[in-house]
Amino acid sequence: MSKKLIAAAAAMLITAAHALPPTEAKISRADMGAAWPFTVESGVLGCERGIAIKFLANRKTYSINGTAQAYSKRYGFGWLQVNSIWADNPDIPGTKINIGPLIARGQKLCRPWP
């Protein structure tokens, strides 16, 4: 294979990688206001394998949805359950702040997986 062909192939791969939508995004309490469901101030929301929503904060990864819990367990990633950082709902004692909007944001980061 010629050097020109290798260079062209490498350029195409780099271009294709940049064309893919991101699978992670920084997110914080400032972004969501009172709807922020966590006790930590910020982190990185992400999607693995097109369906497993995760959240990284303080060097720890948390499973946000059930799929992420199963994925982490199956592959031995050791992701923590979100309950340890999930904030209590001050308006309804005994409940947590709705995490649905965060899951919806995470799903927007997912892309089809083969």
C-alpha angles and dihedrals in degrees: 000000000000124000090242091055092049091049091049092049091049091050091051092051092050091048092048091050091053091048093060117095116250118265094202136048135180112246134178147176087263089061096053105025114193090358090067103121101197140082091221119080100230148345145150120291115206148167127225125197092356097290115039109097115205137176126208119204132154091359092304129109120219129197107235100184134030092255090058091051091052092044092051092047094047094051098034097242094144096221112176124240113259092233091086091066100024109117124231116246106247091201097054113036114221095026135092130235111272109271093187096097090053092049089050090053090049092051089057087061092055122098129188115283122209 
